[in-house]
Amino acid sequence: MMMTKVTDAGRKRRIGLLVPSSNSVMENDLHAGLSKEFYTIHTARMYLVDTTREAEIRMIEEHAPKAALDVGTAKPDLLVFGCTSAGSLFGLDYDGKVCADLGALAHCPTLGAISAVNDTLNARQFKRLAVITPYIDDLTQAVARAAENPTRKVVAAYGMGISVNAELAVPTPAEIVAFAVDRLRGVAFDGLFVSCTNFRALEAIPELERQLGVPVVTSCQAIIEQVKKRFSLGTP
């Protein structure tokens, strides 16, 4: 039987995706945003029910390593750690360490959600950033701190107060827009970051930008953008 040789240049890139087990949004966003012509997505789930600091630390320490080992058997070209708030708990260095440890288990390079967000925010060159999340205040403030740098200040950060991870996906895009418009009324900012990979924020971008008059970055949008930057596969 004649074998067909597939060159590396023509090979689809395999994206290993680690998501909290109760996340129902991120996979859909990545499948829509990453062309099937160039990418395949392979998901492993990290047990998480409550969206709290304690539960997310437990997810990282107890469940993420097993998920990375599992998805690593698919031999991914890149491993995405798909939880913005968990990666933000102790700042960007913490996200980098978590991703490095998980990448060693999966035997591939890694990309953390909050690190992808920061790279995307840096590219936009925002100076005065507003942050909207579905989280409780502790996680909202952790994300806000992780989104700041010496040239970018977070001038406002508001969360919806949701502490059950599956319920982060409940607010509709219209409700996300209404929440952002209400909370940010009177605030001067040049960019908006809407956090959470289990929040329907990607769908809300056009209306957020129309009503607020500033560019918007979301967690899943940033991950999609940074994944594409890692590979030269013919798509912008």
N, CA and C of each residue as an Amber inpcrd file, in Angstrom:
protein
   708
   0.8450000  -1.1870000   0.0000000   0.0000000   0.0000000   0.0000000
   0.8850000   1.2430000   0.0000000   0.5350000   2.1880000  -0.8400000
   1.3160000   3.4070000  -0.9550000   0.9390000   4.3800000   0.1750000
   1.9520000   4.8700000   0.9040000   1.7160000   5.7890000   2.0110000
   1.8370000   7.2300000   1.5260000   0.9580000   8.0990000   2.0070000
   1.0180000   9.5200000   1.6730000   1.7820000  10.2550000   2.7610000
   2.8020000  10.9800000   2.3420000   3.6110000  11.7310000   3.2900000
   2.9760000  13.1050000   3.5270000   2.7870000  13.4520000   4.7940000
   2.2350000  14.7470000   5.1540000   3.3760000  15.6180000   5.6570000
   3.6060000  16.7390000   4.9980000   4.6770000  17.6290000   5.4150000
   4.2470000  18.4260000   6.6300000   5.2270000  18.8740000   7.4150000
   4.9090000  19.6660000   8.6030000   4.2060000  20.9650000   8.2110000
   4.5930000  21.5250000   7.0630000   4.0000000  22.7960000   6.6310000
   2.5060000  22.6560000   6.3670000   2.0810000  21.4650000   5.9270000
   0.6770000  21.2640000   5.6120000  -0.1150000  20.6090000   6.7240000
   0.4940000  20.3850000   7.8690000  -0.1580000  19.6800000   8.9670000
  -1.0040000  20.6240000   9.8130000  -2.1750000  20.1730000  10.1800000
  -2.9870000  20.9460000  11.1070000  -2.3110000  20.9770000  12.4780000
  -2.3780000  22.1200000  13.1350000  -1.7900000  22.2470000  14.4540000
  -2.7920000  21.7780000  15.5150000  -2.3070000  20.9610000  16.4290000
  -3.1510000  20.4120000  17.4820000  -3.0690000  21.3090000  18.7150000
  -4.2160000  21.8200000  19.1410000  -4.2920000  22.6670000  20.3100000
  -4.8820000  21.8520000  21.4500000  -4.0550000  21.5840000  22.4660000
  -4.5540000  20.9400000  23.6720000  -5.1820000  21.9970000  24.5680000
  -6.3890000  21.7650000  25.0090000  -7.1340000  22.7710000  25.7730000
  -7.5040000  22.2150000  27.1470000  -7.0730000  22.9120000  28.1930000
  -7.4840000  22.5760000  29.5560000  -8.5480000  23.5740000  29.9940000
  -9.7380000  23.0790000  30.3160000 -10.8130000  23.9640000  30.7680000
 -11.3830000  23.4480000  32.0830000 -11.8920000  24.3470000  32.9180000
 -12.6490000  23.8870000  34.0850000 -13.7810000  22.9730000  33.6310000
 -14.0520000  21.9390000  34.4060000 -14.9930000  20.8980000  33.9620000
 -16.3820000  21.4360000  33.6790000 -16.7870000  22.5090000  34.3580000
 -18.1330000  23.0630000  34.1780000 -18.1810000  24.1930000  33.1570000
 -17.0980000  24.4050000  32.4140000 -17.0560000  25.4430000  31.3750000
 -17.8100000  24.9510000  30.1390000 -18.7500000  25.7570000  29.6490000
 -19.5380000  25.3700000  28.4720000 -19.4220000  26.3700000  27.3260000
 -18.5130000  27.3570000  27.4380000 -18.4050000  28.4200000  26.4340000
 -17.1220000  28.3430000  25.6300000 -15.9990000  28.1010000  26.2930000
 -14.6980000  28.2950000  25.6540000 -14.4930000  27.4090000  24.4230000
 -14.8560000  26.1360000  24.5300000 -14.6690000  25.2570000  23.3770000
 -15.4170000  25.7650000  22.1570000 -16.6390000  26.2410000  22.3640000
 -17.4310000  26.7690000  21.2480000 -16.7460000  27.9840000  20.6260000
 -16.2230000  28.8840000  21.4700000 -15.5500000  30.0780000  20.9620000
 -14.3000000  29.7110000  20.1660000 -13.5200000  28.7670000  20.6760000
 -12.2880000  28.3950000  19.9700000 -12.5840000  27.6500000  18.6740000
 -13.5910000  26.8030000  18.6870000 -13.9560000  26.1160000  17.4340000
 -14.4220000  27.1290000  16.3870000 -15.1230000  28.1790000  16.8120000
 -15.5860000  29.1990000  15.8720000 -14.4420000  30.0930000  15.4130000
 -13.4640000  30.3370000  16.2920000 -12.4170000  31.3060000  15.9800000
 -11.1640000  30.7440000  15.3420000 -10.9650000  29.4290000  15.4400000
  -9.7790000  28.8000000  14.8590000 -10.2120000  27.8950000  13.7130000
  -9.7690000  28.2200000  12.5350000 -10.2230000  27.5220000  11.3310000
  -9.9320000  26.0290000  11.3930000 -10.9350000  25.2220000  11.0390000
 -10.7520000  23.7720000  10.9840000  -9.7600000  23.3710000   9.9010000
  -9.5030000  24.2860000   8.9830000  -8.5200000  24.0030000   7.9280000
  -7.1090000  23.9510000   8.4880000  -6.8770000  24.6680000   9.5930000
  -5.5190000  24.7970000  10.1190000  -5.3290000  24.2370000  11.5190000
  -6.4210000  24.0490000  12.2870000  -6.2840000  23.6550000  13.6880000
  -7.2620000  22.5380000  14.0470000  -6.8470000  21.6960000  14.9820000
  -7.7720000  20.8000000  15.6700000  -7.6380000  21.0700000  17.1630000
  -8.7410000  20.9370000  17.8920000  -8.7740000  21.2670000  19.3200000
  -9.1060000  20.0020000  20.1090000  -8.3100000  19.7620000  21.1460000
  -8.4220000  18.5270000  21.9260000  -8.5020000  18.9120000  23.3990000
  -9.6250000  18.6170000  24.0260000  -9.9380000  19.1700000  25.3400000
  -9.8070000  18.1400000  26.4530000  -9.2340000  18.5880000  27.5630000
  -9.2660000  17.8390000  28.8270000  -9.8640000  18.7610000  29.8780000
 -10.6130000  18.1870000  30.8050000 -11.3620000  18.9960000  31.7630000
 -10.7740000  18.8690000  33.1680000 -10.6990000  20.0140000  33.8570000
 -10.1780000  20.0970000  35.2210000 -11.3570000  20.3190000  36.1630000
 -11.5610000  19.4470000  37.1120000 -12.7550000  19.5120000  37.9530000
 -12.8600000  20.8630000  38.6600000 -13.9970000  21.5370000  38.4790000
 -14.2780000  22.8010000  39.1530000 -15.7840000  23.0250000  39.1790000
 -16.2970000  23.3090000  40.3740000 -17.7180000  23.6270000  40.5390000
 -17.8870000  25.0730000  40.9820000 -17.1560000  25.4640000  42.0410000
 -17.2670000  26.8160000  42.5820000 -16.1690000  27.7090000  42.0150000
 -16.5340000  28.9480000  41.6980000 -15.5590000  29.9180000  41.2090000
 -15.1000000  30.7690000  42.3820000 -14.1980000  30.1910000  43.1700000
 -13.6060000  30.8700000  44.3170000 -12.1080000  30.6220000  44.2900000
 -11.3650000  31.4250000  45.0350000  -9.9140000  31.2750000  45.0950000
  -9.5280000  29.8670000  45.5610000 -10.1800000  29.4070000  46.6180000
  -9.8240000  28.1050000  47.1810000 -10.0940000  26.9800000  46.1800000
 -11.2320000  27.0250000  45.5190000 -11.5880000  25.9760000  44.5570000
 -10.6540000  26.0040000  43.3440000 -10.2490000  27.1900000  42.9150000
  -9.3720000  27.2770000  41.7420000  -7.9560000  26.8050000  42.0700000
  -7.4790000  27.0960000  43.2760000  -6.1760000  26.5700000  43.6800000
  -6.2220000  25.0420000  43.7190000  -7.3090000  24.4910000  44.2430000
  -7.4720000  23.0250000  44.2640000  -7.4960000  22.4690000  42.8430000
  -8.1820000  23.1680000  41.9390000  -8.2160000  22.7280000  40.5410000
  -6.8120000  22.6670000  39.9520000  -6.0350000  23.7120000  40.1990000
  -4.6780000  23.7740000  39.6520000  -3.7970000  22.6850000  40.2480000
  -3.8770000  22.5110000  41.5470000  -2.9480000  21.5940000  42.2180000
  -3.3590000  20.1280000  42.0940000  -4.6710000  19.8480000  42.0950000
  -5.1150000  18.4600000  42.1350000  -5.5990000  17.9180000  40.7950000
  -6.2090000  18.7630000  39.9700000  -6.8740000  18.2570000  38.7680000
  -6.1830000  18.6370000  37.4590000  -5.5470000  19.7990000  37.4230000
  -4.8900000  20.2260000  36.1820000  -3.7590000  19.3000000  35.7480000
  -2.9090000  18.7960000  36.6650000  -1.8270000  17.9190000  36.2180000
  -2.3310000  16.6600000  35.5060000  -3.3800000  16.0320000  36.0400000
  -3.9430000  14.8420000  35.3860000  -4.5020000  15.2030000  34.0230000
  -5.1830000  16.3440000  33.9230000  -5.7330000  16.7690000  32.6340000
  -4.6220000  17.0100000  31.6200000  -3.5110000  17.6160000  32.0560000
  -2.3870000  17.8650000  31.1480000  -1.7670000  16.5550000  30.6810000
  -1.6260000  15.5960000  31.5870000  -1.1060000  14.2800000  31.1950000
  -2.0220000  13.6280000  30.1660000  -3.3220000  13.7190000  30.4020000
  -4.2820000  13.0820000  29.4940000  -4.2240000  13.6970000  28.1010000
  -4.3450000  15.0190000  28.0160000  -4.3710000  15.6520000  26.6970000
  -3.0090000  15.5830000  26.0300000  -1.9630000  15.4340000  26.8220000
  -0.6290000  15.2980000  26.2510000  -0.4660000  14.0600000  25.3850000
  -1.3050000  13.0470000  25.6180000  -1.2130000  11.8400000  24.7880000
  -1.6630000  12.0920000  23.3540000  -2.3680000  13.2230000  23.1140000
  -2.7440000  13.6020000  21.7470000  -1.6090000  14.3250000  21.0250000
  -0.4840000  14.5130000  21.7320000   0.7030000  15.1760000  21.1810000
   0.3750000  16.5640000  20.6180000  -0.1270000  17.4420000  21.4750000
  -0.4790000  18.7920000  21.0050000   0.7520000  19.6120000  20.6560000
   0.5670000  20.5620000  19.7530000   1.6130000  21.5210000  19.4220000
   1.6310000  22.6750000  20.4170000   0.5110000  22.8920000  21.1070000
   0.3870000  23.9640000  22.0870000  -0.6590000  23.5590000  23.1070000
  -0.3640000  23.8130000  24.3810000  -1.3160000  23.5530000  25.4520000
  -1.8440000  24.8870000  25.9710000  -3.1660000  25.0620000  25.9730000
  -3.8010000  26.2830000  26.4650000  -4.3990000  26.0070000  27.8380000
  -3.9720000  26.8060000  28.8220000  -4.5800000  26.7430000  30.1530000
  -5.7280000  27.7370000  30.1630000  -6.9510000  27.2440000  30.0620000
  -8.0990000  28.0780000  29.7530000  -8.9080000  28.5440000  30.9400000
  -8.2400000  29.1360000  31.9310000  -8.9750000  29.7190000  33.0550000
  -8.3130000  31.0330000  33.4280000  -8.9450000  32.1410000  33.0870000
  -8.3470000  33.4570000  33.3030000  -8.1600000  33.7670000  34.7770000
  -9.1920000  33.5500000  35.5650000  -9.1250000  33.9330000  36.9770000
  -8.1290000  33.0740000  37.7490000  -8.0700000  31.7880000  37.4580000
  -7.1210000  30.9200000  38.1660000  -5.6820000  31.3290000  37.8740000
  -5.3940000  31.6630000  36.6260000  -4.0520000  32.1000000  36.2810000
  -3.6900000  33.4390000  36.8760000  -4.7030000  34.2230000  37.2760000
  -4.4760000  35.5630000  37.8120000  -4.2910000  35.5950000  39.3220000
  -4.4890000  34.4830000  39.9960000  -4.5860000  34.4860000  41.4550000
  -3.4050000  35.1550000  42.1430000  -2.1990000  34.9230000  41.6040000
  -0.9930000  35.4840000  42.2180000  -0.1370000  36.2190000  41.1930000
  -0.7720000  36.7350000  40.1300000  -0.0560000  37.5300000  39.1420000
   0.4660000  36.7280000  37.9690000   1.0630000  37.4400000  37.0100000
   1.4980000  36.8180000  35.7600000   2.5980000  35.7860000  35.9610000
   3.4860000  36.0070000  36.9220000   4.5430000  35.0260000  37.1570000
   3.9570000  33.6870000  37.5870000   2.8880000  33.7470000  38.3660000
   2.2100000  32.5240000  38.7920000   1.6150000  31.7990000  37.5890000
   0.9520000  32.5370000  36.7070000   0.4040000  31.9300000  35.4890000
   1.5100000  31.2720000  34.6850000   2.6590000  31.9410000  34.5790000
   3.7770000  31.3710000  33.8380000   4.2790000  30.0880000  34.4570000
   4.3560000  30.0390000  35.7850000   4.8290000  28.8250000  36.4510000
   3.8320000  27.6800000  36.2900000   2.5430000  27.9810000  36.4860000
   1.5100000  26.9560000  36.3050000   1.5920000  26.3720000  34.8980000
   1.6940000  27.2470000  33.9080000   1.7370000  26.7850000  32.5220000
   3.0050000  25.9830000  32.2430000   4.1390000  26.4180000  32.7880000
   5.3900000  25.6840000  32.5740000   5.2940000  24.2740000  33.1480000
   4.7230000  24.1580000  34.3460000   4.5760000  22.8320000  34.9590000
   3.6400000  21.9390000  34.1470000   2.5390000  22.5070000  33.6740000
   1.5840000  21.7220000  32.8830000   2.1660000  21.3600000  31.5250000
   2.9200000  22.2840000  30.9290000   3.5520000  22.0030000  29.6420000
   4.5630000  20.8820000  29.7420000   5.2750000  20.8050000  30.8740000
   6.2300000  19.7140000  31.0650000   5.5190000  18.3640000  31.0990000
   4.3230000  18.3450000  31.6670000   3.5570000  17.1010000  31.7130000
   2.9980000  16.7310000  30.3400000   2.6030000  17.7320000  29.5570000
   2.0260000  17.4870000  28.2300000   3.0770000  17.4320000  27.1300000
   4.3090000  17.7990000  27.4670000   5.4340000  17.7770000  26.5230000
   5.2130000  18.7110000  25.3360000   4.8090000  19.9600000  25.6400000
   4.6170000  20.9350000  24.5750000   4.6460000  22.3370000  25.1470000
   4.7870000  23.3560000  24.2980000   4.6950000  24.7440000  24.7710000
   3.2960000  25.0450000  25.3010000   3.2010000  26.1220000  26.0680000
   1.9240000  26.4470000  26.7030000   1.5360000  27.9130000  26.4810000
   0.2510000  28.1720000  26.7010000  -0.2880000  29.5310000  26.6510000
  -1.3370000  29.6450000  27.7360000  -1.1230000  30.5600000  28.7010000
  -2.1130000  30.8010000  29.7470000  -3.0830000  31.8880000  29.3410000
  -4.3110000  31.7990000  29.8280000  -5.3360000  32.7700000  29.4290000
  -4.9550000  34.1940000  29.8110000  -4.5390000  34.4190000  31.0710000
  -4.2430000  35.7890000  31.4730000  -2.9710000  36.2970000  30.8000000
  -2.0380000  35.4180000  30.4870000  -0.8460000  35.8400000  29.7410000
  -1.2150000  36.2220000  28.3130000  -2.1150000  35.4510000  27.6990000
  -2.5950000  35.7930000  26.3570000  -3.3120000  37.1350000  26.3720000
  -4.1000000  37.3650000  27.4030000  -4.8050000  38.6480000  27.5420000
  -3.8060000  39.7880000  27.6230000  -2.7750000  39.6510000  28.4600000
  -1.8010000  40.7240000  28.6020000  -1.0670000  41.0070000  27.3040000
  -0.7030000  39.9720000  26.5640000  -0.0450000  40.1970000  25.2740000
  -0.9710000  40.9590000  24.3240000  -2.2460000  40.6250000  24.3560000
  -3.2130000  41.2900000  23.4900000  -3.4480000  42.7310000  23.9350000
  -3.5500000  42.9560000  25.2300000  -3.7000000  44.3190000  25.7370000
  -2.4770000  45.1670000  25.4060000  -1.2960000  44.5880000  25.5210000
  -0.0730000  45.3130000  25.1750000  -0.0850000  45.7400000  23.7070000
  -0.5640000  44.8370000  22.8380000  -0.6100000  45.1600000  21.4130000
  -1.5680000  46.3050000  21.1250000  -2.6280000  46.4440000  21.9450000
  -3.5950000  47.5280000  21.7620000  -3.0860000  48.8540000  22.3520000
  -2.0820000  48.7720000  23.2120000  -1.4660000  49.9460000  23.8390000
  -2.4530000  50.7760000  24.6640000  -3.3440000  50.0950000  25.3790000
  -4.2540000  50.7910000  26.2730000  -3.4690000  51.4200000  27.4230000
  -3.9430000  52.5660000  27.8770000  -3.3510000  53.2420000  29.0340000
  -4.2880000  53.2330000  30.2430000  -5.5870000  53.3840000  29.9920000
  -6.5970000  53.4100000  31.0510000  -7.6240000  52.3210000  30.7460000
  -7.5210000  51.2250000  31.4950000  -8.2940000  50.0220000  31.1880000
  -9.4330000  49.8460000  32.1850000 -10.5980000  49.4910000  31.6740000
 -11.7100000  49.0580000  32.5110000 -11.8200000  47.5380000  32.4120000
 -12.2580000  46.9070000  33.4930000 -12.3730000  45.4480000  33.5480000
 -13.7790000  45.0860000  34.0060000 -14.3910000  44.1580000  33.2760000
 -15.7010000  43.6080000  33.6340000 -15.5590000  42.0870000  33.7260000
 -16.1420000  41.4890000  34.7600000 -16.0940000  40.0400000  34.9240000
 -17.4490000  39.5260000  35.4110000 -17.6480000  38.2190000  35.3660000
 -18.8250000  37.6460000  36.0180000 -18.5470000  37.2360000  37.4620000
 -17.3160000  37.4330000  37.9630000 -16.8420000  36.8290000  39.2030000
 -17.2850000  37.5630000  40.4660000 -16.9510000  36.9150000  41.6010000
 -17.0020000  37.5780000  42.8980000 -15.8600000  38.5940000  42.9600000
 -15.9120000  39.4890000  43.9500000 -14.9660000  40.6040000  43.9850000
 -13.5120000  40.1410000  44.1280000 -13.2430000  39.1350000  44.9300000
 -11.8710000  38.6640000  45.1290000 -11.2160000  38.3090000  43.7980000
 -11.9160000  37.5570000  42.9640000 -11.3520000  37.1530000  41.6780000
 -11.3220000  38.3180000  40.6920000 -12.3270000  39.1840000  40.7520000
 -12.3250000  40.3640000  39.8740000 -11.0960000  41.2230000  40.1430000
 -10.7940000  41.4470000  41.4130000  -9.6410000  42.2820000  41.7500000
  -8.3250000  41.5990000  41.4050000  -8.2550000  40.2730000  41.5250000
  -7.0430000  39.5480000  41.1320000  -6.7860000  39.7000000  39.6380000
  -7.8520000  39.5850000  38.8410000  -7.7190000  39.7620000  37.3950000
  -7.2920000  41.1920000  37.0720000  -7.8960000  42.1560000  37.7550000
  -7.5520000  43.5590000  37.5110000  -6.0770000  43.8180000  37.8120000
  -5.5860000  43.2790000  38.9190000  -4.1630000  43.4660000  39.2570000
  -3.2660000  42.8300000  38.2070000  -3.6550000  41.6610000  37.7150000
  -2.8420000  40.9640000  36.7150000  -2.8640000  41.6610000  35.3560000
  -3.8760000  42.4980000  35.1280000  -3.9930000  43.2040000  33.8430000
  -3.2560000  44.5340000  33.8330000  -2.7280000  44.9400000  34.9770000
  -1.9900000  46.2020000  35.0480000  -0.5100000  45.9870000  34.7450000
   0.1240000  47.0270000  34.2770000   1.5850000  47.0420000  34.1390000
   2.0510000  48.4880000  34.3160000   3.3490000  48.7630000  34.2320000
   3.8130000  50.1280000  34.4780000   3.2170000  51.1890000  33.5610000
   2.7500000  50.8000000  32.3850000   2.1850000  51.7840000  31.4610000
   0.6680000  51.6770000  31.3110000   0.0490000  50.7350000  32.0190000
  -1.3960000  50.5320000  31.8780000  -2.0410000  50.4400000  33.2600000
  -2.9830000  51.3200000  33.5080000  -3.6680000  51.3750000  34.8050000
  -5.1120000  50.8930000  34.6450000  -5.5590000  50.0710000  35.5730000
  -6.9650000  49.6910000  35.6240000  -7.7110000  50.7450000  36.4200000
  -8.6320000  51.4430000  35.7540000  -9.3390000  52.5630000  36.3890000
 -10.6860000  52.1510000  36.9590000 -11.1730000  50.9650000  36.5820000
 -12.4420000  50.4750000  37.1240000 -12.5070000  48.9760000  36.9050000
 -13.0280000  48.2360000  37.8890000 -13.1730000  46.7840000  37.7640000
 -14.4330000  46.3540000  38.5030000 -15.3580000  45.7440000  37.7710000
 -16.6390000  45.3410000  38.3400000 -16.9620000  43.9050000  37.9600000
 -17.4830000  43.1480000  38.9290000 -17.9110000  41.7780000  38.6770000
 -19.3730000  41.5800000  38.9970000 -19.9710000  40.5580000  38.3950000
 -21.3880000  40.2660000  38.6130000 -21.6500000  39.4950000  39.9000000
 -20.5980000  38.9910000  40.5390000 -20.7750000  38.3070000  41.8180000
 -21.1760000  36.8490000  41.7190000 -20.9460000  36.2090000  40.5810000
 -21.3230000  34.8090000  40.3950000 -20.2190000  33.9120000  40.9380000
 -20.5730000  32.9510000  41.7950000 -19.5750000  32.0810000  42.4060000
 -19.7280000  30.6100000  42.0240000 -20.6970000  30.2890000  41.1920000
 -20.8880000  28.9180000  40.6970000 -20.4310000  28.8930000  39.2460000
 -19.4280000  28.0730000  38.9380000 -18.7740000  28.1820000  37.6380000
 -19.7180000  27.9580000  36.4630000 -20.6130000  26.9930000  36.5680000
 -21.5290000  26.7380000  35.4500000 -22.4090000  27.9490000  35.1690000
 -22.6940000  28.7490000  36.2060000 -23.5740000  29.8950000  36.0410000
 -22.8840000  31.1060000  35.4250000 -21.5490000  31.0590000  35.2810000
 -20.8560000  32.1450000  34.5850000 -21.3210000  32.2480000  33.1390000
 -21.7950000  31.1350000  32.5870000 -22.2350000  31.1040000  31.1920000
 -23.6800000  31.5530000  31.0130000 -24.3700000  31.8550000  32.1090000
 -25.7990000  32.1810000  32.0230000 -26.0740000  33.5680000  31.4510000
 -25.3590000  34.6320000  31.8710000 -25.6820000  35.9550000  31.3170000
 -25.5870000  35.9970000  29.7910000 -26.5760000  36.5720000  29.1540000
 -26.5790000  36.6880000  27.7000000 -25.6480000  37.8150000  27.2680000
 -25.2510000  37.8480000  26.0020000 -24.4680000  38.9910000  25.5240000
 -25.1420000  40.3230000  25.8090000 -26.4530000  40.3880000  25.6500000
 -27.1710000  41.6400000  25.9230000 -27.0670000  42.0160000  27.3970000
 -27.1210000  41.0420000  28.2810000 -27.0010000  41.3200000  29.7150000
 -25.5820000  41.7570000  30.0770000 -24.5910000  41.1790000  29.4050000
 -23.2050000  41.6030000  29.6180000 -23.0370000  43.0590000  29.2040000
 -23.5890000  43.4200000  28.0650000 -23.5100000  44.8080000  27.5870000
 -24.1990000  45.7450000  28.5690000 -25.3910000  45.3870000  29.0100000
 -26.1370000  46.2460000  29.9290000 -25.3760000  46.4370000  31.2370000
 -24.7560000  45.3670000  31.7480000 -23.9850000  45.4570000  32.9880000
 -22.7920000  46.3920000  32.8070000 -22.0610000  46.2220000  31.7040000
 -20.8830000  47.0570000  31.4560000 -21.2690000  48.5240000  31.3020000
 -22.3100000  48.7950000  30.5360000 -22.7350000  50.1810000  30.3090000
 -23.1610000  50.8230000  31.6260000 -23.8840000  50.0810000  32.4420000
 -24.3440000  50.6260000  33.7230000 -23.1810000  50.9050000  34.6670000
 -22.2700000  49.9620000  34.8140000 -21.1750000  50.1170000  35.7800000
 -20.1330000  51.1380000  35.3210000 -19.9500000  51.2810000  34.0340000
 -18.8670000  52.1390000  33.5360000 -19.3400000  53.5270000  33.1410000
 -20.5830000  53.8390000  33.4190000 -21.0970000  55.1700000  33.1150000
 -20.3000000  56.2320000  33.8780000 -19.7370000  57.1940000  33.1570000
 -18.9790000  58.2670000  33.7800000 -17.5060000  57.9750000  33.9940000
 -17.0650000  56.7490000  33.6700000 -15.6500000  56.3810000  33.8260000
 -14.9080000  56.6990000  32.5280000 -13.7320000  57.2870000  32.6310000
 -12.9070000  57.5900000  31.4530000 -11.9050000  56.4580000  31.2490000
 -12.0160000  55.7530000  30.1250000 -11.1090000  54.6350000  29.8270000
 -10.9420000  54.5160000  28.3240000  -9.8070000  53.9380000  27.8950000
  -9.5590000  53.8150000  26.4560000  -9.6230000  52.3850000  25.9470000
  -9.9010000  51.4360000  26.8290000 -10.0510000  50.0470000  26.4280000
 -10.7890000  49.2710000  27.4980000 -11.4720000  48.2070000  27.0980000
 -12.2160000  47.3580000  28.0280000 -11.7410000  45.9230000  27.8930000
 -11.4470000  45.2880000  29.0450000 -11.1770000  43.8570000  29.0780000
 -12.3310000  43.1730000  29.7850000 -12.9520000  42.2020000  29.1130000
 -14.0230000  41.4080000  29.7080000 -13.4710000  40.0090000  29.9590000
 -13.3150000  39.6750000  31.2270000 -12.6340000  38.4500000  31.6240000
 -13.5760000  37.2550000  31.6810000 -12.9790000  36.0700000  31.5750000
 -13.6000000  34.7580000  31.8110000 -13.8150000  33.9880000  30.5140000
 -13.3120000  32.7610000  30.4990000 -13.4850000  31.8870000  29.3340000
 -14.8390000  31.1840000  29.3360000 -15.6130000  31.3480000  30.4370000
 -16.9460000  30.7460000  30.4930000 -18.0370000  31.8110000  30.4940000
 -17.7360000  32.9520000  29.8810000 -18.6160000  34.1180000  29.8200000
 -18.8550000  34.4020000  28.3420000 -20.0850000  34.7230000  27.9580000
 -20.3850000  34.8880000  26.5340000 -19.9740000  36.2820000  26.0300000
 -18.7740000  36.6780000  26.4100000 -18.2870000  38.0250000  26.1080000
 -17.8760000  38.1910000  24.6530000 -17.3530000  37.1310000  24.0430000
 -16.9290000  37.2390000  22.6420000 -18.0930000  37.6520000  21.7530000
 -19.2660000  37.1110000  22.0280000 -20.4560000  37.4600000  21.2540000
 -20.8880000  38.9030000  21.4920000 -20.4910000  39.4530000  22.6290000
 -20.9370000  40.8020000  22.9990000 -20.0400000  41.8980000  22.4540000
 -18.8890000  41.5530000  21.8870000 -17.9080000  42.5640000  21.4890000
 -18.4940000  43.6550000  20.5830000 -19.1730000  43.3250000  19.4880000
 -19.6420000  44.3980000  18.5990000 -20.5230000  45.4260000  19.3070000
 -21.4530000  44.9610000  20.1470000 -22.3600000  45.9000000  20.8160000
 -21.6570000  46.6450000  21.9410000 -20.7300000  45.9830000  22.6360000
 -19.9390000  46.6810000  23.6490000 -19.1590000  47.8310000  23.0190000
 -18.5090000  47.5540000  21.8990000 -17.7190000  48.5950000  21.2400000
 -18.6090000  49.7070000  20.7060000 -19.7920000  49.3550000  20.2350000
 -20.7130000  50.3790000  19.7120000 -21.1910000  51.2960000  20.8360000
 -21.5730000  50.6980000  21.9730000 -22.1530000  51.5030000  23.0430000
 -21.0970000  52.2350000  23.8840000 -19.9090000  51.6300000  24.0370000
 -18.8950000  52.2410000  24.8880000 -17.8900000  53.0770000  24.1060000
 -17.7730000  52.8410000  22.8150000 -16.8990000  53.6520000  21.9750000
 -15.4080000  53.3940000  22.1670000 -15.0480000  52.2010000  22.6840000
 -13.6390000  51.8450000  22.8580000 -13.4260000  50.4110000  22.3770000
 -12.1760000  50.0470000  22.0470000 -11.8970000  48.6500000  21.6930000
 -12.1040000  47.7240000  22.8950000 -12.5230000  46.5020000  22.6090000
 -12.8060000  45.5120000  23.6500000 -11.9720000  44.2630000  23.4210000
 -11.4010000  43.7370000  24.4900000 -10.6730000  42.4640000  24.4730000
 -11.3710000  41.5150000  25.4340000 -11.5720000  40.2670000  25.0240000
 -12.1250000  39.2480000  25.9180000 -11.1210000  38.1100000  26.0610000
 -11.3320000  37.2720000  27.0690000 -10.4000000  36.1690000  27.3130000
 -10.2830000  35.2480000  26.1070000 -11.4040000  34.7760000  25.5910000
 -11.3460000  33.8240000  24.4740000 -10.8200000  34.4870000  23.2030000
 -11.2010000  35.7410000  22.9750000 -10.6760000  36.4680000  21.8160000
  -9.1560000  36.5660000  21.8900000  -8.6190000  36.8810000  23.0680000
  -7.1760000  37.0190000  23.2300000  -6.4690000  35.6960000  22.9930000
  -7.0380000  34.6110000  23.4920000  -6.4280000  33.2960000  23.2830000
  -6.4100000  32.9500000  21.8010000  -7.5100000  33.1830000  21.1140000
  -7.5640000  32.9120000  19.6750000  -6.4980000  33.7250000  18.9370000
  -6.3830000  35.0040000  19.2800000  -5.4090000  35.8690000  18.6340000
  -3.9790000  35.3860000  18.8860000  -3.6880000  35.0080000  20.1110000
  -2.3280000  34.5950000  20.4350000  -1.9950000  33.2060000  19.8890000
  -2.9760000  32.3220000  19.8010000  -2.7440000  31.0250000  19.1490000
  -2.3570000  31.2340000  17.6940000  -3.0840000  32.0940000  17.0120000
  -2.7690000  32.3600000  15.6060000  -1.3850000  32.9560000  15.4420000
  -0.9590000  33.7750000  16.4020000   0.3770000  34.3730000  16.3140000
   1.4810000  33.3360000  16.4810000   1.1660000  32.2300000  17.1580000
   2.1770000  31.1920000  17.3720000   2.5030000  30.4250000  16.0920000
   1.5640000  30.4090000  15.1550000   1.7120000  29.5720000  13.9610000
   1.4670000  30.4090000  12.7200000   2.2070000  30.1180000  11.6470000
   2.0000000  30.7870000  10.3500000   1.2890000  29.8160000   9.4280000
  -0.0500000  29.8870000   9.4580000  -0.8390000  28.8980000   8.7270000
  -1.7680000  29.5230000   7.7030000  -1.4830000  30.7400000   7.2910000
  -2.2540000  31.3270000   6.2190000  -3.4880000  32.0660000   6.6600000
  -3.7010000  32.2450000   7.9830000  -4.8560000  33.0140000   8.4360000
  -4.3810000  34.1900000   9.2570000  -5.0820000  35.3200000   9.1980000
  -4.6920000  36.4880000   9.9820000  -4.9660000  36.2700000  11.4590000
